[in-house]
């Protein structure tokens, strides 16, 4: 019999993840603060909980995919939180991009209940979530990972086991730090190209095929050029991730000066109305400066 899985959070990523679990035949229960987002899943057989505590009843695997530490804390340990309703033996999977400090605290709370927590943030954006092409970066016990392996495989192309709890959260912040800094520099560089009198398409072709090139540069530059800010990754979340990265690196004695500068660009875009658009929209305030 397939495991029963609960998903907390049906945003940009969680909805696609839940859809793939249903396709794989898992019994699914979901919770989302805006309940209407679960209507399509309900029609296909998912149970919809009115609270996180209700949604996790009977689940052997509980996956959270939420925006930040505050949202994760509320879902797990707030009023009617998931931790109170978790079944004995359930494995908790925090797939959100959150701080290592919160993972350590949540792990302690889970341990006090006799439960195991994996921190398993993902790489990949909305399209990867929808097509089951995410990569999970996992910290925690190998035994707990073995229990949830079929669940994670239904949502991903790769599962990378990194070691002790907190390992996934740390690597995800390094990943997003590097992405955020590159996107910020691309926004400035492309705005410069647009004012330079150069053929922008030709210039970008050189950059994409040369040393600065990367899949991220290719994808984001196309969105910036086309002014296509349909959300693959929210601008406000990149700003949050850069803040968490800065704080986590500081605890290790590393000052991320480039993260500070990049975050200033994302914050500027957020204050100018782009917080709920794709992160590629960070270029707009620079274009209009």
C-alpha atoms as a printed R data frame, in Angstrom:
    type eleno elety resid chain resno       x      y       z
1   ATOM     1    CA   UNK     A     1   0.000  0.000   0.000
2   ATOM     2    CA   UNK     A     2   1.297  3.466  -0.881
3   ATOM     3    CA   UNK     A     3   2.307  5.757   1.954
4   ATOM     4    CA   UNK     A     4  -0.033  8.501   3.075
5   ATOM     5    CA   UNK     A     5   1.551 11.905   2.551
6   ATOM     6    CA   UNK     A     6   0.566 15.334   3.832
7   ATOM     7    CA   UNK     A     7   1.679 18.503   2.041
8   ATOM     8    CA   UNK     A     8   1.628 21.814   3.905
9   ATOM     9    CA   UNK     A     9   1.664 24.741   1.482
10  ATOM    10    CA   UNK     A    10   0.319 24.912  -2.075
11  ATOM    11    CA   UNK     A    11   2.174 27.911  -3.419
12  ATOM    12    CA   UNK     A    12   4.407 28.188  -6.487
13  ATOM    13    CA   UNK     A    13   6.178 24.925  -5.626
14  ATOM    14    CA   UNK     A    14   3.859 22.981  -3.356
15  ATOM    15    CA   UNK     A    15   0.999 22.696  -5.818
16  ATOM    16    CA   UNK     A    16   3.155 20.979  -8.434
17  ATOM    17    CA   UNK     A    17   4.674 18.695  -5.807
18  ATOM    18    CA   UNK     A    18   1.233 17.660  -4.575
19  ATOM    19    CA   UNK     A    19   0.083 17.040  -8.142
20  ATOM    20    CA   UNK     A    20   2.986 14.662  -8.770
21  ATOM    21    CA   UNK     A    21   2.266 12.730  -5.582
22  ATOM    22    CA   UNK     A    22  -1.306 12.160  -6.737
23  ATOM    23    CA   UNK     A    23  -0.055 11.055 -10.152
24  ATOM    24    CA   UNK     A    24   2.241  8.551  -8.434
25  ATOM    25    CA   UNK     A    25  -0.683  7.039  -6.544
26  ATOM    26    CA   UNK     A    26  -0.015  8.298  -3.040
27  ATOM    27    CA   UNK     A    27  -2.867  8.924  -0.666
28  ATOM    28    CA   UNK     A    28  -2.635 12.677  -0.161
29  ATOM    29    CA   UNK     A    29  -3.774 15.186   2.399
30  ATOM    30    CA   UNK     A    30  -3.065 18.892   2.001
31  ATOM    31    CA   UNK     A    31  -3.295 22.153   3.861
32  ATOM    32    CA   UNK     A    32  -3.056 25.672   2.479
33  ATOM    33    CA   UNK     A    33  -3.863 28.939   4.200
34  ATOM    34    CA   UNK     A    34  -5.981 29.938   1.177
35  ATOM    35    CA   UNK     A    35  -8.159 26.840   0.995
36  ATOM    36    CA   UNK     A    36  -9.430 27.501  -2.540
37  ATOM    37    CA   UNK     A    37  -5.994 26.653  -3.941
38  ATOM    38    CA   UNK     A    38  -6.665 23.032  -2.944
39  ATOM    39    CA   UNK     A    39  -9.919 22.706  -4.902
40  ATOM    40    CA   UNK     A    40  -8.373 21.001  -7.914
41  ATOM    41    CA   UNK     A    41  -6.537 18.505  -5.716
42  ATOM    42    CA   UNK     A    42  -9.706 17.795  -3.747
43  ATOM    43    CA   UNK     A    43 -11.531 16.986  -6.976
44  ATOM    44    CA   UNK     A    44  -8.852 14.416  -7.743
45  ATOM    45    CA   UNK     A    45  -9.124 12.674  -4.398
46  ATOM    46    CA   UNK     A    46  -6.901 14.587  -2.005
47  ATOM    47    CA   UNK     A    47  -8.140 15.232   1.510
48  ATOM    48    CA   UNK     A    48  -8.038 18.915   2.487
49  ATOM    49    CA   UNK     A    49  -7.404 19.774   6.118
50  ATOM    50    CA   UNK     A    50  -8.803 22.927   7.663
51  ATOM    51    CA   UNK     A    51  -5.634 23.215   9.763
52  ATOM    52    CA   UNK     A    52  -2.132 21.732   9.559
53  ATOM    53    CA   UNK     A    53  -2.968 19.531  12.545
54  ATOM    54    CA   UNK     A    54  -6.005 18.124  10.761
55  ATOM    55    CA   UNK     A    55  -4.175 17.652   7.462
56  ATOM    56    CA   UNK     A    56  -1.413 15.476   8.938
57  ATOM    57    CA   UNK     A    57  -3.689 13.008  10.732
58  ATOM    58    CA   UNK     A    58  -2.869  9.538   9.461
59  ATOM    59    CA   UNK     A    59   0.122 10.660   7.349
60  ATOM    60    CA   UNK     A    60   3.373  8.720   7.536
61  ATOM    61    CA   UNK     A    61   5.261 11.484   5.702
62  ATOM    62    CA   UNK     A    62   4.657 15.207   6.227
63  ATOM    63    CA   UNK     A    63   6.192 17.650   3.744
64  ATOM    64    CA   UNK     A    64   6.212 21.400   4.298
65  ATOM    65    CA   UNK     A    65   6.806 23.801   1.393
66  ATOM    66    CA   UNK     A    66   6.347 27.330   2.682
67  ATOM    67    CA   UNK     A    67   7.802 30.777   2.183
68  ATOM    68    CA   UNK     A    68  10.032 31.437   5.187
69  ATOM    69    CA   UNK     A    69  10.844 30.700   8.833
70  ATOM    70    CA   UNK     A    70   7.729 32.455  10.106
71  ATOM    71    CA   UNK     A    71   5.356 30.535   7.830
72  ATOM    72    CA   UNK     A    72   7.089 27.247   8.624
73  ATOM    73    CA   UNK     A    73   6.929 27.906  12.356
74  ATOM    74    CA   UNK     A    74   3.243 28.733  12.152
75  ATOM    75    CA   UNK     A    75   2.454 25.550  10.215
76  ATOM    76    CA   UNK     A    76   4.438 23.241  12.479
77  ATOM    77    CA   UNK     A    77   4.013 24.663  15.970
78  ATOM    78    CA   UNK     A    78   1.457 27.478  15.800
79  ATOM    79    CA   UNK     A    79  -2.147 27.076  16.850
80  ATOM    80    CA   UNK     A    80  -3.422 23.758  15.395
81  ATOM    81    CA   UNK     A    81   0.122 23.089  14.141
82  ATOM    82    CA   UNK     A    82   1.220 19.944  12.357
83  ATOM    83    CA   UNK     A    83   3.586 18.799  15.088
84  ATOM    84    CA   UNK     A    84   0.659 18.354  17.479
85  ATOM    85    CA   UNK     A    85  -1.209 16.152  15.003
86  ATOM    86    CA   UNK     A    86   1.697 14.112  13.649
87  ATOM    87    CA   UNK     A    87   1.335 10.351  14.016
88  ATOM    88    CA   UNK     A    88   3.902  8.336  15.954
89  ATOM    89    CA   UNK     A    89   6.585  7.232  13.526
90  ATOM    90    CA   UNK     A    90   5.846  9.904  10.939
91  ATOM    91    CA   UNK     A    91   8.840 11.464   9.192
92  ATOM    92    CA   UNK     A    92   8.808 15.245   8.895
93  ATOM    93    CA   UNK     A    93  10.309 16.783   5.753
94  ATOM    94    CA   UNK     A    94  10.955 20.531   5.745
95  ATOM    95    CA   UNK     A    95  11.395 21.313   2.054
96  ATOM    96    CA   UNK     A    96  11.082 25.083   2.435
97  ATOM    97    CA   UNK     A    97  14.110 27.351   2.102
98  ATOM    98    CA   UNK     A    98  14.523 28.287   5.746
99  ATOM    99    CA   UNK     A    99  17.370 29.175   8.070
100 ATOM   100    CA   UNK     A   100  19.653 26.526   9.601
101 ATOM   101    CA   UNK     A   101  18.779 28.020  13.000
102 ATOM   102    CA   UNK     A   102  15.090 27.214  12.495
103 ATOM   103    CA   UNK     A   103  15.911 23.708  11.286
104 ATOM   104    CA   UNK     A   104  17.888 23.109  14.481
105 ATOM   105    CA   UNK     A   105  14.996 24.352  16.607
106 ATOM   106    CA   UNK     A   106  12.359 22.379  14.703
107 ATOM   107    CA   UNK     A   107  14.535 19.266  14.875
108 ATOM   108    CA   UNK     A   108  14.676 19.588  18.646
109 ATOM   109    CA   UNK     A   109  10.905 19.961  18.868
110 ATOM   110    CA   UNK     A   110  10.427 16.920  16.639
111 ATOM   111    CA   UNK     A   111  12.894 14.879  18.699
112 ATOM   112    CA   UNK     A   112  10.981 15.761  21.873
113 ATOM   113    CA   UNK     A   113   7.969 14.102  20.265
114 ATOM   114    CA   UNK     A   114   9.996 11.070  19.217
115 ATOM   115    CA   UNK     A   115   9.848 12.052  15.529
116 ATOM   116    CA   UNK     A   116  12.560 12.446  12.900
117 ATOM   117    CA   UNK     A   117  13.042 15.582  10.805
118 ATOM   118    CA   UNK     A   118  14.758 15.856   7.452
119 ATOM   119    CA   UNK     A   119  15.663 19.251   6.053
120 ATOM   120    CA   UNK     A   120  15.231 18.777   2.307
121 ATOM   121    CA   UNK     A   121  15.029 22.058   0.403
122 ATOM   122    CA   UNK     A   122  14.874 21.830  -3.372
123 ATOM   123    CA   UNK     A   123  16.621 23.270  -6.383
124 ATOM   124    CA   UNK     A   124  14.430 24.078  -9.352
125 ATOM   125    CA   UNK     A   125  11.557 26.502  -9.825
126 ATOM   126    CA   UNK     A   126   7.854 26.266 -10.649
127 ATOM   127    CA   UNK     A   127   8.307 24.323 -13.895
128 ATOM   128    CA   UNK     A   128  10.590 21.761 -12.229
129 ATOM   129    CA   UNK     A   129   8.060 21.287  -9.437
130 ATOM   130    CA   UNK     A   130   5.246 20.772 -11.931
131 ATOM   131    CA   UNK     A   131   7.205 18.249 -14.004
132 ATOM   132    CA   UNK     A   132   8.759 16.294 -11.133
133 ATOM   133    CA   UNK     A   133  12.266 17.539 -11.942
134 ATOM   134    CA   UNK     A   134  13.274 18.979  -8.583
135 ATOM   135    CA   UNK     A   135  16.469 18.046  -6.756
136 ATOM   136    CA   UNK     A   136  16.209 17.513  -3.005
137 ATOM   137    CA   UNK     A   137  19.171 18.535  -0.830
138 ATOM   138    CA   UNK     A   138  18.768 16.387   2.259
139 ATOM   139    CA   UNK     A   139  20.120 16.623   5.788
140 ATOM   140    CA   UNK     A   140  19.199 14.260   8.622
141 ATOM   141    CA   UNK     A   141  19.450 10.564   9.302
142 ATOM   142    CA   UNK     A   142  19.984  8.118   6.452
143 ATOM   143    CA   UNK     A   143  17.354  5.869   8.019
144 ATOM   144    CA   UNK     A   144  14.691  8.574   7.865
145 ATOM   145    CA   UNK     A   145  15.614  9.309   4.256
146 ATOM   146    CA   UNK     A   146  15.178  5.646   3.343
147 ATOM   147    CA   UNK     A   147  11.635  5.777   4.705
148 ATOM   148    CA   UNK     A   148  10.637  8.740   2.559
149 ATOM   149    CA   UNK     A   149  12.691  7.904  -0.540
150 ATOM   150    CA   UNK     A   150   9.670  6.809  -2.654
151 ATOM   151    CA   UNK     A   151   7.852 10.025  -1.790
152 ATOM   152    CA   UNK     A   152  10.760 12.275  -2.725
153 ATOM   153    CA   UNK     A   153  11.419 10.305  -5.915
154 ATOM   154    CA   UNK     A   154   7.859 10.976  -7.082
155 ATOM   155    CA   UNK     A   155   8.608 14.699  -7.035
156 ATOM   156    CA   UNK     A   156  12.201 14.831  -8.237
157 ATOM   157    CA   UNK     A   157  14.948 13.881 -10.649
158 ATOM   158    CA   UNK     A   158  17.614 13.687  -7.951
159 ATOM   159    CA   UNK     A   159  18.001 13.227  -4.202
160 ATOM   160    CA   UNK     A   160  21.337 14.384  -2.769
161 ATOM   161    CA   UNK     A   161  22.071 13.162   0.752
162 ATOM   162    CA   UNK     A   162  24.455 15.603   2.447
163 ATOM   163    CA   UNK     A   163  24.766 14.324   6.014
164 ATOM   164    CA   UNK     A   164  23.600 15.635   9.395
165 ATOM   165    CA   UNK     A   165  20.475 17.723   9.970
166 ATOM   166    CA   UNK     A   166  20.912 21.276   8.710
167 ATOM   167    CA   UNK     A   167  23.144 20.264   5.801
168 ATOM   168    CA   UNK     A   168  20.386 20.711   3.228
169 ATOM   169    CA   UNK     A   169  19.404 24.132   4.540
170 ATOM   170    CA   UNK     A   170  23.014 25.341   4.453
171 ATOM   171    CA   UNK     A   171  23.711 24.188   0.897
172 ATOM   172    CA   UNK     A   172  20.415 25.612  -0.362
173 ATOM   173    CA   UNK     A   173  21.360 29.037   0.987
174 ATOM   174    CA   UNK     A   174  24.786 28.849  -0.667
175 ATOM   175    CA   UNK     A   175  23.009 27.905  -3.912
176 ATOM   176    CA   UNK     A   176  20.528 30.763  -3.716
177 ATOM   177    CA   UNK     A   177  23.200 33.239  -2.649
178 ATOM   178    CA   UNK     A   178  25.171 32.478  -5.805
179 ATOM   179    CA   UNK     A   179  22.001 32.670  -7.928
180 ATOM   180    CA   UNK     A   180  20.863 35.949  -6.386
181 ATOM   181    CA   UNK     A   181  24.216 37.658  -6.884
182 ATOM   182    CA   UNK     A   182  24.382 36.508 -10.514
183 ATOM   183    CA   UNK     A   183  20.834 37.715 -11.233
184 ATOM   184    CA   UNK     A   184  21.555 41.090  -9.657
185 ATOM   185    CA   UNK     A   185  24.743 41.541 -11.692
186 ATOM   186    CA   UNK     A   186  22.925 40.389 -14.836
187 ATOM   187    CA   UNK     A   187  20.226 43.029 -14.243
188 ATOM   188    CA   UNK     A   188  22.847 45.760 -14.024
189 ATOM   189    CA   UNK     A   189  24.798 44.393 -16.998
190 ATOM   190    CA   UNK     A   190  21.736 44.071 -19.231
191 ATOM   191    CA   UNK     A   191  20.508 47.559 -18.336
192 ATOM   192    CA   UNK     A   192  23.993 48.799 -19.257
193 ATOM   193    CA   UNK     A   193  23.852 46.947 -22.583
194 ATOM   194    CA   UNK     A   194  20.456 48.440 -23.383
195 ATOM   195    CA   UNK     A   195  21.856 51.973 -22.957
196 ATOM   196    CA   UNK     A   196  25.168 51.256 -24.676
197 ATOM   197    CA   UNK     A   197  24.100 51.372 -28.303
198 ATOM   198    CA   UNK     A   198  25.209 47.762 -28.798
199 ATOM   199    CA   UNK     A   199  23.056 45.088 -30.426
200 ATOM   200    CA   UNK     A   200  21.704 43.581 -27.215
201 ATOM   201    CA   UNK     A   201  20.790 40.190 -28.683
202 ATOM   202    CA   UNK     A   202  24.229 39.795 -30.259
203 ATOM   203    CA   UNK     A   203  25.989 40.944 -27.101
204 ATOM   204    CA   UNK     A   204  24.014 38.503 -24.968
205 ATOM   205    CA   UNK     A   205  24.913 35.718 -27.375
206 ATOM   206    CA   UNK     A   206  28.596 36.389 -26.695
207 ATOM   207    CA   UNK     A   207  28.063 36.505 -22.935
208 ATOM   208    CA   UNK     A   208  25.935 33.356 -22.808
209 ATOM   209    CA   UNK     A   209  28.457 31.321 -24.785
210 ATOM   210    CA   UNK     A   210  31.483 32.765 -23.003
211 ATOM   211    CA   UNK     A   211  32.920 32.640 -19.509
212 ATOM   212    CA   UNK     A   212  29.980 34.441 -17.834
213 ATOM   213    CA   UNK     A   213  27.490 32.019 -19.377
214 ATOM   214    CA   UNK     A   214  25.311 29.692 -17.329
215 ATOM   215    CA   UNK     A   215  21.830 28.151 -17.583
216 ATOM   216    CA   UNK     A   216  20.658 30.772 -15.102
217 ATOM   217    CA   UNK     A   217  22.016 33.662 -17.180
218 ATOM   218    CA   UNK     A   218  20.437 32.255 -20.331
219 ATOM   219    CA   UNK     A   219  17.018 31.748 -18.772
220 ATOM   220    CA   UNK     A   220  16.813 34.943 -16.751
221 ATOM   221    CA   UNK     A   221  18.207 37.186 -19.517
222 ATOM   222    CA   UNK     A   222  15.467 35.953 -21.860
223 ATOM   223    CA   UNK     A   223  12.826 36.826 -19.281
224 ATOM   224    CA   UNK     A   224  14.369 40.231 -18.660
225 ATOM   225    CA   UNK     A   225  14.511 41.003 -22.381
226 ATOM   226    CA   UNK     A   226  10.924 39.861 -22.904
227 ATOM   227    CA   UNK     A   227   9.732 41.510 -19.697
228 ATOM   228    CA   UNK     A   228   8.104 38.185 -18.832
229 ATOM   229    CA   UNK     A   229   7.688 38.232 -15.074
230 ATOM   230    CA   UNK     A   230   5.242 35.363 -14.709
231 ATOM   231    CA   UNK     A   231   6.325 33.808 -11.434
232 ATOM   232    CA   UNK     A   232   8.800 30.961 -11.534
233 ATOM   233    CA   UNK     A   233  10.497 32.247  -8.382
234 ATOM   234    CA   UNK     A   234   9.123 35.182  -6.416
235 ATOM   235    CA   UNK     A   235  11.339 38.249  -6.190
236 ATOM   236    CA   UNK     A   236  10.470 38.684  -2.504
237 ATOM   237    CA   UNK     A   237  11.677 35.159  -1.737
238 ATOM   238    CA   UNK     A   238  15.076 35.789  -3.298
239 ATOM   239    CA   UNK     A   239  15.445 38.837  -1.091
240 ATOM   240    CA   UNK     A   240  14.584 36.667   1.928
241 ATOM   241    CA   UNK     A   241  17.031 33.950   0.878
242 ATOM   242    CA   UNK     A   242  19.864 36.445   0.544
243 ATOM   243    CA   UNK     A   243  19.130 37.688   4.067
244 ATOM   244    CA   UNK     A   244  19.161 34.144   5.477
245 ATOM   245    CA   UNK     A   245  22.375 33.391   3.579
246 ATOM   246    CA   UNK     A   246  24.038 36.501   4.966
247 ATOM   247    CA   UNK     A   247  23.070 35.551   8.516
248 ATOM   248    CA   UNK     A   248  24.087 31.891   8.187
249 ATOM   249    CA   UNK     A   249  27.449 32.774   6.622
250 ATOM   250    CA   UNK     A   250  28.127 35.308   9.376
251 ATOM   251    CA   UNK     A   251  27.704 32.531  11.938
252 ATOM   252    CA   UNK     A   252  30.499 30.689  10.110
253 ATOM   253    CA   UNK     A   253  32.674 33.809  10.128
254 ATOM   254    CA   UNK     A   254  32.162 34.754   6.466
255 ATOM   255    CA   UNK     A   255  30.905 38.192   5.452
256 ATOM   256    CA   UNK     A   256  28.811 38.000   2.261
257 ATOM   257    CA   UNK     A   257  29.284 41.549   1.019
258 ATOM   258    CA   UNK     A   258  27.973 40.671  -2.429
259 ATOM   259    CA   UNK     A   259  24.792 39.284  -0.868
260 ATOM   260    CA   UNK     A   260  24.226 42.611   0.868
261 ATOM   261    CA   UNK     A   261  24.574 44.520  -2.392
262 ATOM   262    CA   UNK     A   262  22.401 42.099  -4.355
263 ATOM   263    CA   UNK     A   263  19.694 42.127  -1.704
264 ATOM   264    CA   UNK     A   264  19.573 45.930  -1.884
265 ATOM   265    CA   UNK     A   265  18.605 45.640  -5.566
266 ATOM   266    CA   UNK     A   266  15.893 43.073  -4.828
267 ATOM   267    CA   UNK     A   267  14.564 45.166  -1.946
268 ATOM   268    CA   UNK     A   268  14.467 48.235  -4.188
269 ATOM   269    CA   UNK     A   269  12.450 46.319  -6.767
270 ATOM   270    CA   UNK     A   270  10.106 45.038  -4.064
271 ATOM   271    CA   UNK     A   271   9.373 48.547  -2.812
272 ATOM   272    CA   UNK     A   272   8.608 49.614  -6.378
273 ATOM   273    CA   UNK     A   273   5.850 47.017  -6.778
274 ATOM   274    CA   UNK     A   274   7.690 43.917  -8.019
275 ATOM   275    CA   UNK     A   275   7.675 41.842  -4.807
276 ATOM   276    CA   UNK     A   276   5.027 39.439  -6.127
277 ATOM   277    CA   UNK     A   277   6.511 39.115  -9.609
278 ATOM   278    CA   UNK     A   278   9.295 36.868 -10.837
279 ATOM   279    CA   UNK     A   279  12.805 37.606  -9.601
280 ATOM   280    CA   UNK     A   280  13.811 38.606 -13.153
281 ATOM   281    CA   UNK     A   281  11.862 41.828 -12.582
282 ATOM   282    CA   UNK     A   282  14.745 43.076 -10.419
283 ATOM   283    CA   UNK     A   283  15.980 44.774 -13.598
284 ATOM   284    CA   UNK     A   284  13.054 47.181 -13.881
285 ATOM   285    CA   UNK     A   285  14.090 49.793 -11.291
286 ATOM   286    CA   UNK     A   286  17.592 49.775 -12.816
287 ATOM   287    CA   UNK     A   287  16.160 50.303 -16.308
288 ATOM   288    CA   UNK     A   288  14.093 53.203 -15.053
289 ATOM   289    CA   UNK     A   289  16.723 54.856 -12.865
